[in-house]
Structures are given as structure tokens and as C-alpha cells.
Amino acid sequence: MIRRAVAVSLVVLGSGAAAYPQGVEIDHKAVGCIVVGKYPKMNACFTPAANVARSRVYFRPEGTPSWYYVDMKSDQPCFAGVLPRPGKKLVGKKIEYYVEAQDKTFNAARTTEYGPVVVNSAQECKKEVPVAPFLNNAAVAVFPAVPAGFVGAGIGTAAVVGIAAAGAAAAGTAAVVASNNNNDTTTTTAPVAIVTTTTTVAPAPVATTTTTVPTAGNRPPFAVLTTSPDPPSGPTPLTVTFDLCKSTDPDGNPLSFFFNFGDGAQASGSCVETHTYVASSSVDVRKAANFEFTGNVVDPSGASASRSRTVTVQPPPPPSTTTTTTTTTTTTTLAPCPKPTATIVNTFQSSCNVGAQVSATNTDAVTVCATFTSSCLTLQSQSQSLPPNCAPATQDGDWFGNVTVPSNGCYEITAQATNKCGGSATAGPSETFLSSCSSPGLRPSEGASLLWFSDLRLDSGRLQVVMNGSTSSYPERGRSLAMTPIKEGGNRVEAIVVEAAGKAGSWTIDMSSSPAIQAGSIRVLAGEVESIGATAVTFKLKGTAGERLVFTFVKK
């Protein structure tokens, strides 16, 4: 057997872990080698752990534009995310990855990106290069699908891989994890049960390899999702009905339906499902709980489409306490009822959710409102008029209110404090926020980001937009807004048609409302141009999946 020495430069987040304001600190020991045919297990610890609402490992094969991810699960004393098995075609290539965590106030933290090399065995790595711990068998849910080069395939946004291969250890035995390269220490995990079927979103036993790429002549289905209530938000316990029955298949084939409710529960079979969400009273009662629902529709050839919604569940109120008091009657002169005061201390937002922390005195109730404004944008789509969207705040020292806004656009937050004497006080308005229901919310003043407007005129159409090879968004048919980080100097935008009904159309990307782009710097590298201006370009689309559009621009 011939050994190859693989040397990799590592950045280890340990004592040098990055701390993020109002977020979490990530402690992750980066790896330099991944063993082919094994399930890599990426471990990380978060401080403070109680603040973590969601953690993920994002990964992709070297040289590909799109990121894939797996959710991390508790693996005491920390968390672990298990990746699918890299196949032999990836030997000698890098698997790029990073760890991300989001806290309960919608702030995100992430490590730098690492590039371990896929090797045939742990012995091919130098002793000083850590090898990724691995499992011989596992069940792995990959979003949105299993990338090329990895073993296994699945359906839609939740691709399940990882049934033990022939000759694997029997159920109940320990799964071996890679040595730490000092040739004298090997660690094993707890016993792992080996299964032969799964009831996750794949429509066939996971031992059967499937693919989301349609067969020749077959067109993928079109997913339509409605919810009741709409938007899916309300106090706990919240019962939501998810309806995929209006989904269609252009070839007239029957469809299968799969539901992932985002809280660990799943269902399949019927095109409509009802699920009840509960926000635990053990969590911070000041904040709502968010669950990411995903629904998949699959045709008999394995082609699929999916739709997702964020379910927001308001937590239960703090437990009340009962006290016994002795009342005595005295004659006193009551002082006048004091007037309330209110001040907005902090604001927070994520996607279509915005909120505020309010400091108030002489107050019995506080209401937080988000008011639509067109002051920060000049786009034609912002000329609408929407009433304020308000929600009551809960008290825990200060008052905390969370509002789900009904539309993309710019919002200002105000708060009103009242008391039983009829007094009232108003705080705000706050700074202006940009809310985009398809991407994380950002302030328009953030100079390192590009605000862009998409108008996709394509039946049943959807694009994947990749900015500088890493940041992706998925604008669908119609108008939408997005805000994307950009770099100094030249920037590259690549868009790929991922869903289409076969009819011609067009796509306009307009950056005229952003001060970040140098006018006249747009250069088209791929795609048929209908028109091009100083800060906007319109492409003609053939209406076929896989069609590629590429252009560059220069940041001021």
C-alpha cells in the first residue's frame, strides 16, 4: 500500500474563537483530512449554549458555486453535524465547509471557511494534520439535496443518505471514529443502531439510490403551498394546516407529498397536513420560537419541487404567582396618577420579523408597531401604502415586542405605553429597516451590502443567484428584494434557472437604489441581453432549467 503525505494549512477556533456582539462564540477544531466512504462528523461547542436557536454545517465540493448544509444536533457536551459520505471521485479534492450558529435574537455567527482534502485512509495525512472524526454508518438529511460526488441521493430539500453498507458492524456495536493522527489514540462513539429503511422524506427505502434530476422528457412538478393561518404565526399552542394539494405536474403524473415541520416531526401521504407547534415555557419568554417548515412534491420519476415557510410561535406568558395580603381600610389622600414614559432601547429583525426592546415607567401595557415607509427606497414596488402592523409586548424587566410584517419593504418601529389611569406615551420612530421575506433583514445603511431588485417574468420560474461564488438567493417569479454582501472592486454574479415551465421570459436585476455600484460598470459574460443600463440589466430567457446568466460590476 502506497502512502501519500497530505499537508493542509489549518485555522483552529479554540482559545482564538471569534466572539460576536449579542450572539454566540463558536469553538470548533478545524480538520485537514476527510476519509473517503466514511461519514465525516464535525463537532463544535457554542458559548453561551442557551442562546443557540439553530446551528448548521455548510459544505460543498471544491470548485462548485452552491452551498449545502446539514443541521447540527446535540452531542453532549457540544453539538455535531454529520456530512454524507464523499465518493471516490472526490479523492485528492477539497471539501470546503464552515460552521454557523444563530441565536434567539436572530444574530448569526460563523467560522471561517476550511478546505480539508479527501484521502483514501487516515494514514495518508501527516501526524500534525487532524483527520475528521467519522461514522461507518449513519442517516444524514442534506439540504437542499445531496451534492455531486457524494454517495447517496434523495428527494427535494431533504435528501436522506446513509444506510450501512454490506459488511458493516451489527446493530448495537460501536462505530469507530478516526484517530487523531498521533498513532496511539482512537476514540469510539456510543452504540449506533443500523437500520435498513427510513420514514423521512425519501419516497423509497434509502438503500435505493434516487435522484432529483428528471429522466429524459420528464419535467419537474410545480409546488404550491398555502397555510392556515396565513401568515403561520400566533400564540402557543399554534395549530397550522399546510396544503400542497394545488401542486401540479406538467406531465400529468401523480404526485407524492412529504412534510418536514421543522420541530423534528415529519409526515407523508396526504397532500394536506395539520400540525401543532408548542413554545416551551422553559425558553426565554421574551422571544418567539421560529420553525422552518418544508414541503416536497415528487413525481414517479423522482423529480421534485419544494416550498418553505417560517412558523412563528409566541411563547407562553411568565407563570403568575398568588400572594395572600391583609387589607386594612384607611382614609388617605391619593396622589395623581403619574404619566407613563417609554424609550426604545434596542431593535432586532430577521427576514419578515422585526421587534423592539422598550424601557417604560408607570406603565401597564406596551404595544410595538412596524410602520411601512418608502423613505429609504426609490423602487416602483415601494409606492404601496400599508397600515401599521402591531403586536402586544411582554414584560421581563423591560418590554419585548415582536411583529411579523406583511410585505417586503422599509419599516420604522414605534412603541406606545399605557396605564390604567388612561395615560399614554409614544416612543420612536426607530431607524428604518429593510425587510425581505426571502432573505435575512438588513439595514439600508449597511455600506458593505448591495441592495438589488429582481423582476422574474417566467412561468413557474425560479433562479439561483450566486454572488462572488458563495452567497446564494432564490428569487421566484414576480418582484422581490434582496440585500447581498459584496467586496471591494470587481464582483461577479451568476444566475442559473432551476425551475421553468418551458416558456420564454425575461429577468431584470436592478441595482439603481443602491449607492454601492459604480454606474456603467456592468459587463455581461453569458446570457442573451435584452437591455442594459447604468445600474440594471435585463436578460432574455429561453425558459429551460440550467440556463446560465453571468455578469460583473464594480463596487464604488
N, C-alpha and C positions, 0 to 999 in steps of 0.2 A: 504494500500500500504506500503510495506517494503522498507525503505531507506537503501542504503549501502554507507558508507563514503569511498571515494576513495582518497588516498593521493599520490601525484606524485611529484618527485623532478624535478624542472624546472631550465633551464638556459635561462635568458631573454636577448636578444640582444637589448639594448636601448642605454643608455649612454655608455654601455660597448660593443657596436658593434665593430666587427673586421674590421680594415682598411687594404686594400690590395694594394701593390705598383702598380701604373698605372692602377688600377681597380676601383671598387666601394665599398662603405660601405653599409652593409645591416642592416637595423633596423627592427627587427621582434620580436614581443612579443610571446614567445612560449606558447602553450596551454597544458593543462593537461588532459582534458576530451573531447571526441567526442560523440555526441548523436547518437544512432543507428537510422537508417532510415532517417537521415537528410543529406543534402549536406554540408560538412564542408567547410568553407571559410577562407583560410589562407591569411593574409594581411602582406605586407612588404613595407617599403619605402627604396629607394636607393639614395645614395649621391655620386657623382653628378648624378641626374636623366638623364641628357642629354647624359651621357656616356653609358647608358644601351642599348645594342643591343638585348638582349634576357634574359628573366627571367622565371624560372620554379620552380614548387614544385615537388620533387621526394618523392615517398611514397611506402610502401609495408606492407603487413600483417606481424606481428611478427613471426619469425622463418622461413621465406621464403627467398631464395637467391637472387631473381631478383627484381630490382627496376622498378617502373612505374612512369610516370610523366604527369602533365598537364601544359600547357603554362599559364603564368600569363598575365592578361590584365589590362589596365589602369582602376583604380577605384579611381578617384581623392579624396584626393591629392596624393595617392600612387598607389600600384598595388595589385591585388587579384588573387589567384588561387583556383578554386572551385573543390573539390575532389568528386568522386562518393559516393553514399550512402553506408555505411557499413551495412551488413545484420545482422540478429540476431545471426548467428553462431559466429560472432566476439565479442559479448558482453563479457566483462571481459578480452579481449585480447588487446594488444597494437597495434597501427598503427604507425610504425616508419616513420619519414619524415624529410626532410631538404629543405631549400630554396637556390637556386643557381642563380647567375646573371653573364652574360658575357658582357664585354664592347666591344667597337668598335675596339680595338686593339687585340682582341682575348684572353684577360686575363679573367680568371674565378675567382669568389669569391663565397663562400658558408658558410652557418651557420653550427653549429654542428648538430648532429642527435638527434631528440627528440622522445619520446615514449609515447604519450597520450593514455589513456585507453578508450575503447568503453563502454559506460554506457547506461542504459535504459532511463534515464532522467537527466537533468542538476542538479536536487536536490540531486543526489547521490554523487556529488563531494563536497568536503569541500569548505567553502567560500573563502579560500585563494588560491584555485586552479582554474586558468582560464579555462573556457569552450570555445571550438572553436565556433566562430560565425557560423551560418548555414542558409541555404535557404530551404524552404519547397519544392520548385520545381526549376529545372534548367536543362540546356542542357550542358553536360560535354563531352569533347573529351579527351580520355585517350590513351596514347601511351606506349607500343605497343598494348595493349589490356587491358580489364577490369580484374583485378586480382580476384582470387577465394575469395569468402566470401563477395564481394560487390554486390549490387543489380544492375542488368542490364548487358548487354553484347553487343558486337559489332563485327565489321569485320576488320581483318588485323591490321594495325598500328594505325588506328584512330577509336577507339570504342566509339560510341555515346550512352550515357545513359541519363536518367533524364527527362522523361515526367511526369508531375504532376499526382499523383495517384488520384483515385476517392475520392471525398470529399474535395479536395484541394480548396483554395480560388479562386474566379473567376478572370479572366484576368483583370489587372488594379489595383488590390488591393496590399497592401504592403506585402512583405514576411518577416516573423518575424525572427530575429536573436537572438541567445541565450543570456540570461542575463549574466552580468559579475560577478555573484555569490555574490553580496552584498545585494540581495533581494530588492533593491529599484531602480534599473536602468535597463531598457530594451531598446534596440535600434532596429529600423526598417530600411530596405533598401528602395531605390526608388521603385516605382511600377514595378512589373515583369509580363510580358505578358506570359500566359500559352498557349503552342501550343500542337497540337496533332500529327503533323508529322514533319519530318525533311528531308532536302535535302543534309545532309552531307553524309559521305562515307558509311553508313549502307544501304544495298540494300532494306530494308523493313522499314515500319513505325516504329519509335523507341519504340512504345508501345509494339511491339512484341519482346520478348526476343530471341536473337540468340546467337550462339557460334561459335568460330573459330575451335573447336575440330571436326574433321571429324567423320561422322557416321560410324558404323561398316562396314568394307570392302571398305570404301571410302578413297582415297588417296588425299592429298592436291595438288593443282596446283603448277606449277613452273613458277615464274615471270621472264621475260626477258625485260629489259629496255634499249632503245637506245635513244640518244638525237642528235639533230642537232641545233646548232653546238655542237661538242664534242671535248673538254670539254665545258659545257654550261657556257661560260663566254664571256664578251665583253662590249663595251661602252653602256650607256643608250641612248635611249630605246633599250632593248635587247629582241628580239623575239626568243623563243626556242620552238622546236617541240619535244614532249615527245611521244615515240612509245612503246606500250606494246603488239603490235599485234603478236609478235613471242612467247608470253607466251603459255604454253601448259598445258593440264590436263591429267595425266596418265590414267584416266578412260574414256577419250574421251568426257567428258561432256562440254557443252558450258560454257563460262566464262563471268562474268560481270567485268567492268573496272571502277575504281574510281581514281580521280586525286586530290591531295591537293598540290597547287602550292607554299605554304609557305608564301604567302603575303596576306592571307585572302581569296583568290579566290579558288573555287573548281569546278569540272566538273565530269560527269559520262556519260556512254552510249557507246560512240565510243572508240575503242582501241588506237586511236591516237588523241592528242590534241595539239593545238598551243596556247602559252600564251606569252604576252608581259610584261616584267618587267621594272620598271622605278625607277631610283635612284634619290631621291629628291635633288634639289639644296640647300634645307634648312639644310641638314645634313652637317657634316664636309667633305668638298670636298677633303680632303687628303686621304680618305679611301674608299674602295669599299664596296658595300652593298651585304651581303650574304643571300640567301633564301634557306631553306631546303625543297626540293620537295620530295613527297612520292607518289608512285603509287601502287595501290592494285589490285589484280586479285582474284575473288571469284567464287567458283563453286556453283551449285544449292544446295548443302548440307551445305553451309556456311563455308567450309574450304577455307583458303585464303593464299596468299603469297604477299610479298611486296618488293619493291626496292626503294632506296632513292638516290638523287644526290644533291650536293650543287651547286646552281646557283650563280655566282659572277658577279655583275653588277658594272662597273666602273662609278663613279659619273660624272656629267657634269662639265665642267671647270668653274672656277670662272667667274662671269659676267664681261665683258670688259667695260671699261669707255672710253668715247670720249672726248678729250680735244681740244680746239682751241688754236693754237700757231701762233705767228707772226714771220716769218722767215726774217732775215736780212743777207745779203751777206757780209762776211768779209774775209779778207785774213789772214789765220792763219797757223801755222806750227803744224801738227797733231803729237801727241806723239805716239810712237809704241804701238800696241795693247797688253795689258797685258795678260799673260798666265793664264789659269784657274787653280783653286785649288779645291780639293774635299776630304772630310773626311766622313767616315761612323760613324754617331753619335749613332745610335740605330738600332737594328734589331728586327723583330717580325715575328711570324708564327702561323698558325693554320691548322692542317691537311695538305692538299696539297698546301696551300697558304703560301708563305714566302715574306718578304719585308724588306725595309730599309729606314731609315731617313738619308739624306745626307746633310751635310753643304758644300756649294760651293761658290766660289767668281769668278768674271769675267766670268760668265757662262750664256749661253743662253738656254742650254738643258742638261738634265741628263738622262741617261739610266741605269736601275738596272737589273742585270743578276744573275740568280741562276745556278751554275755550278755543275754537278754531280761529285762526288768523291767517291772512295772506301777506303779512308784512315781510316775511323772510324769503319769499319765492316770487318769481315773475312768470312761472309756467301757467299756461292757459287753464290747466286742470285745477288750479287752486282758486279759480274765480267762483267757487261754490260758497254757500252760506249754510252753516250747520249750527244747531242750538248747542249750548254748553252741555257737556256730559258730566254728571255729578254723582258722588257716592259718599255715604257717611264714613267718618274716620273712627277708629278705635283708640282708646286711651291706654297707654302704659308709660306713665311719666309724661311724655309728650303725646301728641295725637298723630296717628299714621293713617293716611287715606290712599287707596289705590283705585284708579279709574281705567277702564278699557275704552279707548276712543274708537269711534265707528269708521274712520277713514284715514287713508294716507294724508299727510299734510303737516302744517305747522300749528302748534298749540302753545297756549300760555296757561299756567296753573294759578288759580286763586283759591282762597280758603275763607270761610265765614264762621265765626264763633258766636254762639248764642247762649243765653242763660234763662232761667225760669222767670226772671223778672221782666222779660221782654227786651233785654239789651242785646245788642249785636255789634260785631266788629269785623272788618274785612281785611285780609292780608293778601299782598300781591298786587298786580300780576308778577309772576316769576319771569326769568329769561325764557326765550322762545325755544321750543323743542321741535325737531323734525321727526315725525312718526311714520315709519314704513312697515306695513304689516307683513312684508315678505323678507325683512332683514332687520338686524338689531338697530334700535333707535340711536341717533347721534345728534349732537347739536350742530346747527348750520355753521357756527363759528369755528369749527374744528378745521384748521388750515391744512392739515396733512391728509384730508379726505376729499374725494371727488363726488359731488352731487350730480347724478345723472337721471334723466327721464327717458323711459322706454315706451315706445308705441309699437306693439307687435300686431300686425294685421295678417293673421294666418289662421285658418280654420283649425280648431283643435290643436293649436300650436303651443310649443314651449321651447325655450332656449336654455342652454347652459352657457353663462358668461364667465370667462376666466380672466382675471386681471393680473398681469405680470407672473403668470404661471402658478398662482397659488390661491387667490381669493375667488370663490365661485358664488354666483347668484343664479336664480332660475326664473326670469320673467316669463309670465304666461301671456296669452292672447289679451290684448287691450292695453290700457295705460297703467304704468306703475312707476314708483320712485325707488331709488337705491342710493346709498352712500358708501363708497368704497375707498379704503386707504390707497394712496399712490406714493410713488417715490420721486425724488428729485430728477429732473432731466427727462429722458425718454421713458415712455410707458407703452406696454403692448396689451391690446385687448383682443381676445379670441372668443368667438361665439360659435356654438355648434347647435344645429336644430336637432333636438332629442325627441320631439313629438310633432307630428304633422299629419294632415288628412290627405295629402297628395295634391292639394290645390295651390296654385301660385299665390304669393302675397308679398309683403314687404315688412321691413323693420327699420325704425328710426331710433337712433340713440342721440339725445340732445343734451349737451353739457353747457348750454348758454347761461344757466343760472348759477354756475359755479365760478368763483374767482380763481380757481386753481389751474385752468387750462390756458395755454398760450394760443390766442386766436390765430387761425390759419395753419396750425401745426399738424392737422390730421393728414395721415398718409395711409391709403388703403393698399394692403398687400394681397388679399384674397377676397373674392366675392364680387358680384356684379353690382355696380353702383348706379343708383337711380338719380341721386343728387348729393352734393357735398358742399358744406358751408364753412364758415369760420370756426364754429364750435359744434357742428352737428353733421351727421351723415345718414343717408337713407339707402338701404340695400334692397335689391330685388331678390325675392326668394322663390325657388322652384317648388317648395312645399314638400321636400323629401327629407326624411331623417338622415342625419350625417352631414348635411350641407354645412360648409365651414366658411366663416367670415373672419377676417383679420385686419386690424388697422392699428396704427400707432399715433401717439400725440405727445406733446412736450408740456411738462408742468412749468408754470412760471417760476 
